[in-house]
C-alpha cells in the first residue's frame, strides 16, 4: 500500500515540475522577445 502512495506522490510531483518548467521556459522566451524588441527600437 505504501509503495502505491509513493508512486502517486511521485507522479503528481513530476507533473507539477513539468508544468512549472513549461511556465518558466515560456516566461524566459517572453522576456527575450521583449528584450529584443527594446534593443531594436533603440538602434
C-alpha distance (Angstrom), angle and dihedral (degrees) to the residues before:
residue distance angle dihedral
X1 . . .
X2 3.79 . .
X3 3.80 91.7 .
X4 3.79 90.8 56.3
X5 3.81 91.8 50.5
X6 3.80 91.1 49.6
X7 3.82 90.7 49.4
X8 3.81 90.3 51.9
X9 3.80 92.0 48.8
X10 3.80 91.5 48.9
X11 3.80 91.5 49.6
X12 3.80 91.3 49.6
X13 3.79 91.1 48.2
X14 3.80 91.1 48.5
X15 3.80 91.9 52.0
X16 3.78 91.2 47.0
X17 3.80 92.8 49.9
X18 3.81 91.8 48.1
X19 3.81 90.8 51.6
X20 3.80 91.7 48.2
X21 3.80 89.9 48.5
X22 3.80 91.4 52.2
X23 3.80 91.9 49.8
X24 3.79 91.6 46.7
X25 3.81 92.6 48.4
X26 3.78 91.6 49.1
X27 3.79 90.9 48.4
X28 3.81 91.3 53.6
X29 3.82 91.6 47.6
X30 3.80 90.5 50.6
X31 3.81 91.1 49.1
X32 3.80 90.5 50.4
X33 3.80 91.7 50.7
X34 3.77 90.2 49.4
X35 3.79 91.8 48.6
X36 3.81 91.8 49.3
X37 3.81 91.4 51.2
X38 3.80 92.7 48.8
X39 3.79 91.6 47.6
X40 3.80 93.3 49.0
X41 3.79 91.2 47.6
X42 3.79 90.3 55.1
X43 3.81 93.4 51.6
